[in-house]
Amino acid sequence: MSVTQEHLRTDVFGVTVEQVRTDEDVWDARRLHADVYLERHYVEPPDLRGGVLSADVDPWAGISTYFIARDHHRHPVGVGRQIQFDDPGRLPAMSLSNLDDVARRHVLRQGGHAVVEISALAVRRRAPRFTSLALYAAMWARSIEQEHTAWVMAIHPSLARSIVGSLGPVISPLGPPQWFMGSDVIPGIIWTDRGAGIVACTAAGHKLAPLRARLPELFPENPTERRP
């Protein structure tokens, strides 16, 4: 396994994840996002324009930092992104209904420079196992570099279960389950200053040996502390 901060590239679990740098790769990432969401019926064909989600459906593409996972043939097999606003209250997950007021205010106190939304995670069905973890690890490396203190998300329940099963109880609730972008989602927060400790404890007793060995390396401590 290697993580190169300069290029934010993660080579692990049979995939290479890179932060997208070129317009061509952005379109590859957006097309993959649209393909997987269409296959899973989160969106329908009229929601696409030119093979990507339309601006009406996905107005956040232009302010997103994309990460793309490729298999050993260099085929795109997974995508994820970080959305960031100067005002974190404008993030899509922060606009959902009935959010916990205390948790929401805590996120807002971090400031827009320190909060990103983890979004658009889409992995092809035949992708190598743990592709989603490799994407999260690459985004984690960027968050350490950028001194992010909070990840917010509107996460599908099955993905939430997968994350908790692999990384431990890293997700704190932000609000009740609700409908968003074609499926039920759970609003949640991952505080990056405590995530590494939870992951390390989980990894120590993980039943899968590859995860016991790799997870602490992939999700190291973030020295940036959140605002209280």
PyMOL CGO cylinders between C-alpha atoms (Angstrom):
from pymol import cmd
from pymol.cgo import CYLINDER

trace = [
    CYLINDER, 0.00, 0.00, 0.00, 1.20, 3.49, -0.74, 0.3, 1, 1, 1, 1, 1, 1,
    CYLINDER, 1.20, 3.49, -0.74, -0.32, 6.91, -0.25, 0.3, 1, 1, 1, 1, 1, 1,
    CYLINDER, -0.32, 6.91, -0.25, 1.39, 9.78, -2.06, 0.3, 1, 1, 1, 1, 1, 1,
    CYLINDER, 1.39, 9.78, -2.06, 0.31, 13.12, -0.60, 0.3, 1, 1, 1, 1, 1, 1,
    CYLINDER, 0.31, 13.12, -0.60, 1.59, 15.17, -3.56, 0.3, 1, 1, 1, 1, 1, 1,
    CYLINDER, 1.59, 15.17, -3.56, -0.76, 13.46, -5.96, 0.3, 1, 1, 1, 1, 1, 1,
    CYLINDER, -0.76, 13.46, -5.96, -3.19, 12.08, -3.37, 0.3, 1, 1, 1, 1, 1, 1,
    CYLINDER, -3.19, 12.08, -3.37, -3.00, 8.64, -4.91, 0.3, 1, 1, 1, 1, 1, 1,
    CYLINDER, -3.00, 8.64, -4.91, -3.84, 5.50, -3.00, 0.3, 1, 1, 1, 1, 1, 1,
    CYLINDER, -3.84, 5.50, -3.00, -2.80, 2.05, -4.28, 0.3, 1, 1, 1, 1, 1, 1,
    CYLINDER, -2.80, 2.05, -4.28, -4.59, -0.59, -2.21, 0.3, 1, 1, 1, 1, 1, 1,
    CYLINDER, -4.59, -0.59, -2.21, -7.02, -3.51, -2.41, 0.3, 1, 1, 1, 1, 1, 1,
    CYLINDER, -7.02, -3.51, -2.41, -6.44, -4.01, -6.14, 0.3, 1, 1, 1, 1, 1, 1,
    CYLINDER, -6.44, -4.01, -6.14, -7.34, -0.47, -7.18, 0.3, 1, 1, 1, 1, 1, 1,
    CYLINDER, -7.34, -0.47, -7.18, -5.59, 2.84, -7.66, 0.3, 1, 1, 1, 1, 1, 1,
    CYLINDER, -5.59, 2.84, -7.66, -7.46, 5.91, -6.43, 0.3, 1, 1, 1, 1, 1, 1,
    CYLINDER, -7.46, 5.91, -6.43, -6.43, 9.35, -7.58, 0.3, 1, 1, 1, 1, 1, 1,
    CYLINDER, -6.43, 9.35, -7.58, -7.72, 12.83, -7.00, 0.3, 1, 1, 1, 1, 1, 1,
    CYLINDER, -7.72, 12.83, -7.00, -9.04, 13.97, -10.36, 0.3, 1, 1, 1, 1, 1, 1,
    CYLINDER, -9.04, 13.97, -10.36, -6.89, 16.66, -11.96, 0.3, 1, 1, 1, 1, 1, 1,
    CYLINDER, -6.89, 16.66, -11.96, -8.00, 16.92, -15.61, 0.3, 1, 1, 1, 1, 1, 1,
    CYLINDER, -8.00, 16.92, -15.61, -11.26, 17.82, -17.30, 0.3, 1, 1, 1, 1, 1, 1,
    CYLINDER, -11.26, 17.82, -17.30, -11.24, 14.45, -19.07, 0.3, 1, 1, 1, 1, 1, 1,
    CYLINDER, -11.24, 14.45, -19.07, -11.00, 12.59, -15.77, 0.3, 1, 1, 1, 1, 1, 1,
    CYLINDER, -11.00, 12.59, -15.77, -13.76, 14.75, -14.28, 0.3, 1, 1, 1, 1, 1, 1,
    CYLINDER, -13.76, 14.75, -14.28, -16.04, 13.63, -17.09, 0.3, 1, 1, 1, 1, 1, 1,
    CYLINDER, -16.04, 13.63, -17.09, -14.99, 9.99, -16.54, 0.3, 1, 1, 1, 1, 1, 1,
    CYLINDER, -14.99, 9.99, -16.54, -15.89, 10.37, -12.85, 0.3, 1, 1, 1, 1, 1, 1,
    CYLINDER, -15.89, 10.37, -12.85, -19.21, 12.07, -13.59, 0.3, 1, 1, 1, 1, 1, 1,
    CYLINDER, -19.21, 12.07, -13.59, -20.17, 9.47, -16.20, 0.3, 1, 1, 1, 1, 1, 1,
    CYLINDER, -20.17, 9.47, -16.20, -19.40, 6.64, -13.78, 0.3, 1, 1, 1, 1, 1, 1,
    CYLINDER, -19.40, 6.64, -13.78, -21.46, 8.39, -11.09, 0.3, 1, 1, 1, 1, 1, 1,
    CYLINDER, -21.46, 8.39, -11.09, -24.40, 8.69, -13.50, 0.3, 1, 1, 1, 1, 1, 1,
    CYLINDER, -24.40, 8.69, -13.50, -24.07, 5.09, -14.79, 0.3, 1, 1, 1, 1, 1, 1,
    CYLINDER, -24.07, 5.09, -14.79, -24.14, 3.55, -11.31, 0.3, 1, 1, 1, 1, 1, 1,
    CYLINDER, -24.14, 3.55, -11.31, -26.98, 5.76, -10.06, 0.3, 1, 1, 1, 1, 1, 1,
    CYLINDER, -26.98, 5.76, -10.06, -28.98, 4.95, -13.20, 0.3, 1, 1, 1, 1, 1, 1,
    CYLINDER, -28.98, 4.95, -13.20, -28.35, 1.22, -12.80, 0.3, 1, 1, 1, 1, 1, 1,
    CYLINDER, -28.35, 1.22, -12.80, -29.57, 1.39, -9.20, 0.3, 1, 1, 1, 1, 1, 1,
    CYLINDER, -29.57, 1.39, -9.20, -32.58, 3.54, -10.12, 0.3, 1, 1, 1, 1, 1, 1,
    CYLINDER, -32.58, 3.54, -10.12, -31.55, 6.46, -7.95, 0.3, 1, 1, 1, 1, 1, 1,
    CYLINDER, -31.55, 6.46, -7.95, -32.02, 8.53, -11.11, 0.3, 1, 1, 1, 1, 1, 1,
    CYLINDER, -32.02, 8.53, -11.11, -33.84, 7.95, -14.41, 0.3, 1, 1, 1, 1, 1, 1,
    CYLINDER, -33.84, 7.95, -14.41, -32.72, 8.56, -18.04, 0.3, 1, 1, 1, 1, 1, 1,
    CYLINDER, -32.72, 8.56, -18.04, -34.36, 12.04, -18.23, 0.3, 1, 1, 1, 1, 1, 1,
    CYLINDER, -34.36, 12.04, -18.23, -32.11, 13.10, -15.32, 0.3, 1, 1, 1, 1, 1, 1,
    CYLINDER, -32.11, 13.10, -15.32, -29.00, 12.81, -17.53, 0.3, 1, 1, 1, 1, 1, 1,
    CYLINDER, -29.00, 12.81, -17.53, -27.54, 15.24, -20.04, 0.3, 1, 1, 1, 1, 1, 1,
    CYLINDER, -27.54, 15.24, -20.04, -24.70, 14.07, -22.25, 0.3, 1, 1, 1, 1, 1, 1,
    CYLINDER, -24.70, 14.07, -22.25, -24.12, 10.99, -20.12, 0.3, 1, 1, 1, 1, 1, 1,
    CYLINDER, -24.12, 10.99, -20.12, -23.80, 12.85, -16.80, 0.3, 1, 1, 1, 1, 1, 1,
    CYLINDER, -23.80, 12.85, -16.80, -26.31, 14.03, -14.25, 0.3, 1, 1, 1, 1, 1, 1,
    CYLINDER, -26.31, 14.03, -14.25, -27.97, 17.27, -15.28, 0.3, 1, 1, 1, 1, 1, 1,
    CYLINDER, -27.97, 17.27, -15.28, -27.36, 20.47, -13.35, 0.3, 1, 1, 1, 1, 1, 1,
    CYLINDER, -27.36, 20.47, -13.35, -30.95, 20.34, -12.12, 0.3, 1, 1, 1, 1, 1, 1,
    CYLINDER, -30.95, 20.34, -12.12, -30.33, 16.98, -10.46, 0.3, 1, 1, 1, 1, 1, 1,
    CYLINDER, -30.33, 16.98, -10.46, -26.72, 17.56, -9.43, 0.3, 1, 1, 1, 1, 1, 1,
    CYLINDER, -26.72, 17.56, -9.43, -25.90, 21.27, -9.07, 0.3, 1, 1, 1, 1, 1, 1,
    CYLINDER, -25.90, 21.27, -9.07, -22.77, 20.51, -7.02, 0.3, 1, 1, 1, 1, 1, 1,
    CYLINDER, -22.77, 20.51, -7.02, -20.50, 19.04, -9.72, 0.3, 1, 1, 1, 1, 1, 1,
    CYLINDER, -20.50, 19.04, -9.72, -18.72, 22.32, -10.34, 0.3, 1, 1, 1, 1, 1, 1,
    CYLINDER, -18.72, 22.32, -10.34, -17.67, 22.78, -6.71, 0.3, 1, 1, 1, 1, 1, 1,
    CYLINDER, -17.67, 22.78, -6.71, -16.64, 19.17, -6.11, 0.3, 1, 1, 1, 1, 1, 1,
    CYLINDER, -16.64, 19.17, -6.11, -13.24, 17.53, -5.83, 0.3, 1, 1, 1, 1, 1, 1,
    CYLINDER, -13.24, 17.53, -5.83, -13.54, 14.10, -7.47, 0.3, 1, 1, 1, 1, 1, 1,
    CYLINDER, -13.54, 14.10, -7.47, -11.67, 10.89, -6.77, 0.3, 1, 1, 1, 1, 1, 1,
    CYLINDER, -11.67, 10.89, -6.77, -11.69, 8.00, -9.22, 0.3, 1, 1, 1, 1, 1, 1,
    CYLINDER, -11.69, 8.00, -9.22, -10.76, 4.37, -8.58, 0.3, 1, 1, 1, 1, 1, 1,
    CYLINDER, -10.76, 4.37, -8.58, -9.31, 2.30, -11.42, 0.3, 1, 1, 1, 1, 1, 1,
    CYLINDER, -9.31, 2.30, -11.42, -8.61, -1.43, -11.55, 0.3, 1, 1, 1, 1, 1, 1,
    CYLINDER, -8.61, -1.43, -11.55, -5.36, -2.97, -12.75, 0.3, 1, 1, 1, 1, 1, 1,
    CYLINDER, -5.36, -2.97, -12.75, -6.53, -2.52, -16.36, 0.3, 1, 1, 1, 1, 1, 1,
    CYLINDER, -6.53, -2.52, -16.36, -6.99, 1.22, -15.63, 0.3, 1, 1, 1, 1, 1, 1,
    CYLINDER, -6.99, 1.22, -15.63, -10.75, 0.90, -16.07, 0.3, 1, 1, 1, 1, 1, 1,
    CYLINDER, -10.75, 0.90, -16.07, -12.79, 3.27, -13.88, 0.3, 1, 1, 1, 1, 1, 1,
    CYLINDER, -12.79, 3.27, -13.88, -14.59, 1.19, -11.25, 0.3, 1, 1, 1, 1, 1, 1,
    CYLINDER, -14.59, 1.19, -11.25, -15.52, 3.69, -8.53, 0.3, 1, 1, 1, 1, 1, 1,
    CYLINDER, -15.52, 3.69, -8.53, -15.94, 7.36, -7.81, 0.3, 1, 1, 1, 1, 1, 1,
    CYLINDER, -15.94, 7.36, -7.81, -16.41, 9.63, -4.81, 0.3, 1, 1, 1, 1, 1, 1,
    CYLINDER, -16.41, 9.63, -4.81, -16.18, 13.35, -4.20, 0.3, 1, 1, 1, 1, 1, 1,
    CYLINDER, -16.18, 13.35, -4.20, -15.89, 16.08, -1.61, 0.3, 1, 1, 1, 1, 1, 1,
    CYLINDER, -15.89, 16.08, -1.61, -18.22, 19.08, -1.86, 0.3, 1, 1, 1, 1, 1, 1,
    CYLINDER, -18.22, 19.08, -1.86, -17.19, 22.30, -0.14, 0.3, 1, 1, 1, 1, 1, 1,
    CYLINDER, -17.19, 22.30, -0.14, -18.83, 25.71, 0.34, 0.3, 1, 1, 1, 1, 1, 1,
    CYLINDER, -18.83, 25.71, 0.34, -17.65, 28.82, 2.17, 0.3, 1, 1, 1, 1, 1, 1,
    CYLINDER, -17.65, 28.82, 2.17, -20.84, 28.37, 4.21, 0.3, 1, 1, 1, 1, 1, 1,
    CYLINDER, -20.84, 28.37, 4.21, -21.17, 24.71, 5.30, 0.3, 1, 1, 1, 1, 1, 1,
    CYLINDER, -21.17, 24.71, 5.30, -24.87, 25.30, 5.86, 0.3, 1, 1, 1, 1, 1, 1,
    CYLINDER, -24.87, 25.30, 5.86, -25.27, 25.25, 2.07, 0.3, 1, 1, 1, 1, 1, 1,
    CYLINDER, -25.27, 25.25, 2.07, -24.01, 21.67, 1.76, 0.3, 1, 1, 1, 1, 1, 1,
    CYLINDER, -24.01, 21.67, 1.76, -26.78, 19.33, 0.55, 0.3, 1, 1, 1, 1, 1, 1,
    CYLINDER, -26.78, 19.33, 0.55, -26.74, 17.15, 3.67, 0.3, 1, 1, 1, 1, 1, 1,
    CYLINDER, -26.74, 17.15, 3.67, -26.98, 20.25, 5.86, 0.3, 1, 1, 1, 1, 1, 1,
    CYLINDER, -26.98, 20.25, 5.86, -30.16, 21.25, 4.04, 0.3, 1, 1, 1, 1, 1, 1,
    CYLINDER, -30.16, 21.25, 4.04, -32.06, 18.06, 4.88, 0.3, 1, 1, 1, 1, 1, 1,
    CYLINDER, -32.06, 18.06, 4.88, -35.08, 18.06, 7.17, 0.3, 1, 1, 1, 1, 1, 1,
    CYLINDER, -35.08, 18.06, 7.17, -35.26, 17.72, 10.96, 0.3, 1, 1, 1, 1, 1, 1,
    CYLINDER, -35.26, 17.72, 10.96, -31.52, 17.79, 11.58, 0.3, 1, 1, 1, 1, 1, 1,
    CYLINDER, -31.52, 17.79, 11.58, -30.35, 17.68, 15.17, 0.3, 1, 1, 1, 1, 1, 1,
    CYLINDER, -30.35, 17.68, 15.17, -29.90, 21.33, 16.09, 0.3, 1, 1, 1, 1, 1, 1,
    CYLINDER, -29.90, 21.33, 16.09, -26.96, 20.78, 18.45, 0.3, 1, 1, 1, 1, 1, 1,
    CYLINDER, -26.96, 20.78, 18.45, -25.05, 18.66, 15.94, 0.3, 1, 1, 1, 1, 1, 1,
    CYLINDER, -25.05, 18.66, 15.94, -25.83, 21.07, 13.11, 0.3, 1, 1, 1, 1, 1, 1,
    CYLINDER, -25.83, 21.07, 13.11, -24.57, 24.08, 15.06, 0.3, 1, 1, 1, 1, 1, 1,
    CYLINDER, -24.57, 24.08, 15.06, -21.40, 22.18, 15.95, 0.3, 1, 1, 1, 1, 1, 1,
    CYLINDER, -21.40, 22.18, 15.95, -20.72, 21.56, 12.25, 0.3, 1, 1, 1, 1, 1, 1,
    CYLINDER, -20.72, 21.56, 12.25, -21.40, 25.19, 11.35, 0.3, 1, 1, 1, 1, 1, 1,
    CYLINDER, -21.40, 25.19, 11.35, -18.90, 26.37, 13.98, 0.3, 1, 1, 1, 1, 1, 1,
    CYLINDER, -18.90, 26.37, 13.98, -16.12, 24.58, 12.10, 0.3, 1, 1, 1, 1, 1, 1,
    CYLINDER, -16.12, 24.58, 12.10, -16.37, 27.00, 9.17, 0.3, 1, 1, 1, 1, 1, 1,
    CYLINDER, -16.37, 27.00, 9.17, -16.48, 26.29, 5.47, 0.3, 1, 1, 1, 1, 1, 1,
    CYLINDER, -16.48, 26.29, 5.47, -12.73, 25.68, 5.22, 0.3, 1, 1, 1, 1, 1, 1,
    CYLINDER, -12.73, 25.68, 5.22, -12.98, 22.72, 7.60, 0.3, 1, 1, 1, 1, 1, 1,
    CYLINDER, -12.98, 22.72, 7.60, -16.15, 20.92, 6.46, 0.3, 1, 1, 1, 1, 1, 1,
    CYLINDER, -16.15, 20.92, 6.46, -16.67, 18.80, 3.36, 0.3, 1, 1, 1, 1, 1, 1,
    CYLINDER, -16.67, 18.80, 3.36, -19.55, 16.66, 2.26, 0.3, 1, 1, 1, 1, 1, 1,
    CYLINDER, -19.55, 16.66, 2.26, -18.67, 13.14, 1.14, 0.3, 1, 1, 1, 1, 1, 1,
    CYLINDER, -18.67, 13.14, 1.14, -20.92, 12.52, -1.83, 0.3, 1, 1, 1, 1, 1, 1,
    CYLINDER, -20.92, 12.52, -1.83, -21.59, 10.58, -5.02, 0.3, 1, 1, 1, 1, 1, 1,
    CYLINDER, -21.59, 10.58, -5.02, -19.92, 7.36, -3.87, 0.3, 1, 1, 1, 1, 1, 1,
    CYLINDER, -19.92, 7.36, -3.87, -20.58, 4.99, -6.74, 0.3, 1, 1, 1, 1, 1, 1,
    CYLINDER, -20.58, 4.99, -6.74, -18.88, 1.63, -7.28, 0.3, 1, 1, 1, 1, 1, 1,
    CYLINDER, -18.88, 1.63, -7.28, -19.47, -0.77, -10.17, 0.3, 1, 1, 1, 1, 1, 1,
    CYLINDER, -19.47, -0.77, -10.17, -20.88, -4.14, -9.17, 0.3, 1, 1, 1, 1, 1, 1,
    CYLINDER, -20.88, -4.14, -9.17, -17.82, -6.07, -10.39, 0.3, 1, 1, 1, 1, 1, 1,
    CYLINDER, -17.82, -6.07, -10.39, -15.29, -3.71, -8.84, 0.3, 1, 1, 1, 1, 1, 1,
    CYLINDER, -15.29, -3.71, -8.84, -12.61, -5.21, -6.60, 0.3, 1, 1, 1, 1, 1, 1,
    CYLINDER, -12.61, -5.21, -6.60, -13.70, -5.76, -3.03, 0.3, 1, 1, 1, 1, 1, 1,
    CYLINDER, -13.70, -5.76, -3.03, -13.10, -2.79, -0.71, 0.3, 1, 1, 1, 1, 1, 1,
    CYLINDER, -13.10, -2.79, -0.71, -13.05, -0.27, -3.59, 0.3, 1, 1, 1, 1, 1, 1,
    CYLINDER, -13.05, -0.27, -3.59, -15.26, 2.00, -1.50, 0.3, 1, 1, 1, 1, 1, 1,
    CYLINDER, -15.26, 2.00, -1.50, -12.76, 1.84, 1.39, 0.3, 1, 1, 1, 1, 1, 1,
    CYLINDER, -12.76, 1.84, 1.39, -9.94, 2.77, -0.98, 0.3, 1, 1, 1, 1, 1, 1,
    CYLINDER, -9.94, 2.77, -0.98, -11.94, 5.81, -2.11, 0.3, 1, 1, 1, 1, 1, 1,
    CYLINDER, -11.94, 5.81, -2.11, -12.62, 6.86, 1.47, 0.3, 1, 1, 1, 1, 1, 1,
    CYLINDER, -12.62, 6.86, 1.47, -8.91, 6.45, 2.30, 0.3, 1, 1, 1, 1, 1, 1,
    CYLINDER, -8.91, 6.45, 2.30, -7.88, 8.75, -0.54, 0.3, 1, 1, 1, 1, 1, 1,
    CYLINDER, -7.88, 8.75, -0.54, -10.42, 11.35, 0.57, 0.3, 1, 1, 1, 1, 1, 1,
    CYLINDER, -10.42, 11.35, 0.57, -9.18, 10.97, 4.15, 0.3, 1, 1, 1, 1, 1, 1,
    CYLINDER, -9.18, 10.97, 4.15, -5.64, 11.80, 2.99, 0.3, 1, 1, 1, 1, 1, 1,
    CYLINDER, -5.64, 11.80, 2.99, -6.89, 14.99, 1.35, 0.3, 1, 1, 1, 1, 1, 1,
    CYLINDER, -6.89, 14.99, 1.35, -8.83, 15.95, 4.46, 0.3, 1, 1, 1, 1, 1, 1,
    CYLINDER, -8.83, 15.95, 4.46, -5.70, 15.65, 6.59, 0.3, 1, 1, 1, 1, 1, 1,
    CYLINDER, -5.70, 15.65, 6.59, -3.81, 17.78, 4.08, 0.3, 1, 1, 1, 1, 1, 1,
    CYLINDER, -3.81, 17.78, 4.08, -6.58, 20.39, 3.95, 0.3, 1, 1, 1, 1, 1, 1,
    CYLINDER, -6.58, 20.39, 3.95, -7.18, 20.36, 7.75, 0.3, 1, 1, 1, 1, 1, 1,
    CYLINDER, -7.18, 20.36, 7.75, -10.81, 19.30, 7.53, 0.3, 1, 1, 1, 1, 1, 1,
    CYLINDER, -10.81, 19.30, 7.53, -12.44, 18.57, 10.87, 0.3, 1, 1, 1, 1, 1, 1,
    CYLINDER, -12.44, 18.57, 10.87, -15.83, 17.25, 9.74, 0.3, 1, 1, 1, 1, 1, 1,
    CYLINDER, -15.83, 17.25, 9.74, -17.23, 15.03, 7.00, 0.3, 1, 1, 1, 1, 1, 1,
    CYLINDER, -17.23, 15.03, 7.00, -20.96, 15.35, 6.55, 0.3, 1, 1, 1, 1, 1, 1,
    CYLINDER, -20.96, 15.35, 6.55, -22.95, 12.98, 4.40, 0.3, 1, 1, 1, 1, 1, 1,
    CYLINDER, -22.95, 12.98, 4.40, -26.37, 11.86, 3.29, 0.3, 1, 1, 1, 1, 1, 1,
    CYLINDER, -26.37, 11.86, 3.29, -25.57, 8.18, 3.15, 0.3, 1, 1, 1, 1, 1, 1,
    CYLINDER, -25.57, 8.18, 3.15, -27.56, 5.20, 1.90, 0.3, 1, 1, 1, 1, 1, 1,
    CYLINDER, -27.56, 5.20, 1.90, -28.37, 2.84, 4.79, 0.3, 1, 1, 1, 1, 1, 1,
    CYLINDER, -28.37, 2.84, 4.79, -26.59, -0.13, 3.17, 0.3, 1, 1, 1, 1, 1, 1,
    CYLINDER, -26.59, -0.13, 3.17, -23.42, 1.92, 2.71, 0.3, 1, 1, 1, 1, 1, 1,
    CYLINDER, -23.42, 1.92, 2.71, -23.65, 3.19, 6.29, 0.3, 1, 1, 1, 1, 1, 1,
    CYLINDER, -23.65, 3.19, 6.29, -23.81, -0.42, 7.50, 0.3, 1, 1, 1, 1, 1, 1,
    CYLINDER, -23.81, -0.42, 7.50, -20.81, -1.31, 5.34, 0.3, 1, 1, 1, 1, 1, 1,
    CYLINDER, -20.81, -1.31, 5.34, -18.74, 1.61, 6.66, 0.3, 1, 1, 1, 1, 1, 1,
    CYLINDER, -18.74, 1.61, 6.66, -19.57, 0.83, 10.27, 0.3, 1, 1, 1, 1, 1, 1,
    CYLINDER, -19.57, 0.83, 10.27, -18.88, -2.86, 9.66, 0.3, 1, 1, 1, 1, 1, 1,
    CYLINDER, -18.88, -2.86, 9.66, -15.44, -2.08, 8.25, 0.3, 1, 1, 1, 1, 1, 1,
    CYLINDER, -15.44, -2.08, 8.25, -14.34, 1.00, 10.18, 0.3, 1, 1, 1, 1, 1, 1,
    CYLINDER, -14.34, 1.00, 10.18, -16.37, 0.86, 13.38, 0.3, 1, 1, 1, 1, 1, 1,
    CYLINDER, -16.37, 0.86, 13.38, -18.85, 3.40, 14.78, 0.3, 1, 1, 1, 1, 1, 1,
    CYLINDER, -18.85, 3.40, 14.78, -17.28, 6.41, 13.05, 0.3, 1, 1, 1, 1, 1, 1,
    CYLINDER, -17.28, 6.41, 13.05, -20.58, 7.99, 11.94, 0.3, 1, 1, 1, 1, 1, 1,
    CYLINDER, -20.58, 7.99, 11.94, -22.42, 10.25, 14.37, 0.3, 1, 1, 1, 1, 1, 1,
    CYLINDER, -22.42, 10.25, 14.37, -26.11, 10.93, 13.64, 0.3, 1, 1, 1, 1, 1, 1,
    CYLINDER, -26.11, 10.93, 13.64, -27.06, 14.28, 12.17, 0.3, 1, 1, 1, 1, 1, 1,
    CYLINDER, -27.06, 14.28, 12.17, -30.74, 13.63, 11.56, 0.3, 1, 1, 1, 1, 1, 1,
    CYLINDER, -30.74, 13.63, 11.56, -33.41, 11.00, 10.88, 0.3, 1, 1, 1, 1, 1, 1,
    CYLINDER, -33.41, 11.00, 10.88, -33.54, 8.82, 7.75, 0.3, 1, 1, 1, 1, 1, 1,
    CYLINDER, -33.54, 8.82, 7.75, -35.24, 10.55, 4.84, 0.3, 1, 1, 1, 1, 1, 1,
    CYLINDER, -35.24, 10.55, 4.84, -35.61, 10.57, 1.04, 0.3, 1, 1, 1, 1, 1, 1,
    CYLINDER, -35.61, 10.57, 1.04, -32.89, 12.29, -1.01, 0.3, 1, 1, 1, 1, 1, 1,
    CYLINDER, -32.89, 12.29, -1.01, -31.52, 11.80, -4.54, 0.3, 1, 1, 1, 1, 1, 1,
    CYLINDER, -31.52, 11.80, -4.54, -33.71, 8.82, -5.32, 0.3, 1, 1, 1, 1, 1, 1,
    CYLINDER, -33.71, 8.82, -5.32, -33.26, 6.76, -2.17, 0.3, 1, 1, 1, 1, 1, 1,
    CYLINDER, -33.26, 6.76, -2.17, -33.52, 6.73, 1.60, 0.3, 1, 1, 1, 1, 1, 1,
    CYLINDER, -33.52, 6.73, 1.60, -30.47, 8.31, 3.23, 0.3, 1, 1, 1, 1, 1, 1,
    CYLINDER, -30.47, 8.31, 3.23, -29.16, 8.81, 6.76, 0.3, 1, 1, 1, 1, 1, 1,
    CYLINDER, -29.16, 8.81, 6.76, -27.66, 12.24, 7.53, 0.3, 1, 1, 1, 1, 1, 1,
    CYLINDER, -27.66, 12.24, 7.53, -24.41, 11.74, 9.43, 0.3, 1, 1, 1, 1, 1, 1,
    CYLINDER, -24.41, 11.74, 9.43, -21.08, 13.24, 10.51, 0.3, 1, 1, 1, 1, 1, 1,
    CYLINDER, -21.08, 13.24, 10.51, -17.60, 11.78, 10.76, 0.3, 1, 1, 1, 1, 1, 1,
    CYLINDER, -17.60, 11.78, 10.76, -15.42, 13.90, 13.04, 0.3, 1, 1, 1, 1, 1, 1,
    CYLINDER, -15.42, 13.90, 13.04, -11.94, 13.51, 11.62, 0.3, 1, 1, 1, 1, 1, 1,
    CYLINDER, -11.94, 13.51, 11.62, -10.14, 14.14, 14.89, 0.3, 1, 1, 1, 1, 1, 1,
    CYLINDER, -10.14, 14.14, 14.89, -11.63, 11.00, 16.44, 0.3, 1, 1, 1, 1, 1, 1,
    CYLINDER, -11.63, 11.00, 16.44, -12.03, 8.77, 13.38, 0.3, 1, 1, 1, 1, 1, 1,
    CYLINDER, -12.03, 8.77, 13.38, -8.53, 7.29, 13.40, 0.3, 1, 1, 1, 1, 1, 1,
    CYLINDER, -8.53, 7.29, 13.40, -8.83, 6.13, 17.01, 0.3, 1, 1, 1, 1, 1, 1,
    CYLINDER, -8.83, 6.13, 17.01, -12.11, 4.36, 16.30, 0.3, 1, 1, 1, 1, 1, 1,
    CYLINDER, -12.11, 4.36, 16.30, -10.72, 2.75, 13.16, 0.3, 1, 1, 1, 1, 1, 1,
    CYLINDER, -10.72, 2.75, 13.16, -7.60, 1.53, 14.98, 0.3, 1, 1, 1, 1, 1, 1,
    CYLINDER, -7.60, 1.53, 14.98, -9.68, -0.06, 17.76, 0.3, 1, 1, 1, 1, 1, 1,
    CYLINDER, -9.68, -0.06, 17.76, -11.96, -1.71, 15.22, 0.3, 1, 1, 1, 1, 1, 1,
    CYLINDER, -11.96, -1.71, 15.22, -9.09, -2.97, 13.09, 0.3, 1, 1, 1, 1, 1, 1,
    CYLINDER, -9.09, -2.97, 13.09, -7.37, -4.63, 16.04, 0.3, 1, 1, 1, 1, 1, 1,
    CYLINDER, -7.37, -4.63, 16.04, -10.20, -7.12, 16.37, 0.3, 1, 1, 1, 1, 1, 1,
    CYLINDER, -10.20, -7.12, 16.37, -11.35, -7.28, 12.77, 0.3, 1, 1, 1, 1, 1, 1,
    CYLINDER, -11.35, -7.28, 12.77, -12.12, -10.77, 11.49, 0.3, 1, 1, 1, 1, 1, 1,
    CYLINDER, -12.12, -10.77, 11.49, -10.60, -9.96, 8.08, 0.3, 1, 1, 1, 1, 1, 1,
    CYLINDER, -10.60, -9.96, 8.08, -6.81, -10.00, 8.23, 0.3, 1, 1, 1, 1, 1, 1,
    CYLINDER, -6.81, -10.00, 8.23, -6.31, -7.58, 5.29, 0.3, 1, 1, 1, 1, 1, 1,
    CYLINDER, -6.31, -7.58, 5.29, -8.37, -4.96, 7.11, 0.3, 1, 1, 1, 1, 1, 1,
    CYLINDER, -8.37, -4.96, 7.11, -6.59, -5.52, 10.44, 0.3, 1, 1, 1, 1, 1, 1,
    CYLINDER, -6.59, -5.52, 10.44, -3.29, -4.73, 8.74, 0.3, 1, 1, 1, 1, 1, 1,
    CYLINDER, -3.29, -4.73, 8.74, -4.34, -1.94, 6.40, 0.3, 1, 1, 1, 1, 1, 1,
    CYLINDER, -4.34, -1.94, 6.40, -6.99, 0.19, 8.08, 0.3, 1, 1, 1, 1, 1, 1,
    CYLINDER, -6.99, 0.19, 8.08, -4.73, 2.02, 10.59, 0.3, 1, 1, 1, 1, 1, 1,
    CYLINDER, -4.73, 2.02, 10.59, -2.38, 2.91, 7.73, 0.3, 1, 1, 1, 1, 1, 1,
    CYLINDER, -2.38, 2.91, 7.73, -5.20, 4.10, 5.48, 0.3, 1, 1, 1, 1, 1, 1,
    CYLINDER, -5.20, 4.10, 5.48, -6.94, 6.19, 8.14, 0.3, 1, 1, 1, 1, 1, 1,
    CYLINDER, -6.94, 6.19, 8.14, -4.15, 7.78, 10.19, 0.3, 1, 1, 1, 1, 1, 1,
    CYLINDER, -4.15, 7.78, 10.19, -4.66, 10.37, 12.88, 0.3, 1, 1, 1, 1, 1, 1,
    CYLINDER, -4.66, 10.37, 12.88, -5.72, 13.83, 11.79, 0.3, 1, 1, 1, 1, 1, 1,
    CYLINDER, -5.72, 13.83, 11.79, -3.88, 16.34, 14.00, 0.3, 1, 1, 1, 1, 1, 1,
    CYLINDER, -3.88, 16.34, 14.00, -6.36, 19.14, 13.23, 0.3, 1, 1, 1, 1, 1, 1,
    CYLINDER, -6.36, 19.14, 13.23, -8.77, 19.46, 16.14, 0.3, 1, 1, 1, 1, 1, 1,
    CYLINDER, -8.77, 19.46, 16.14, -12.36, 20.58, 15.69, 0.3, 1, 1, 1, 1, 1, 1,
    CYLINDER, -12.36, 20.58, 15.69, -13.76, 23.73, 17.19, 0.3, 1, 1, 1, 1, 1, 1,
    CYLINDER, -13.76, 23.73, 17.19, -15.80, 22.94, 20.33, 0.3, 1, 1, 1, 1, 1, 1,
]
cmd.load_cgo(trace, "trace")
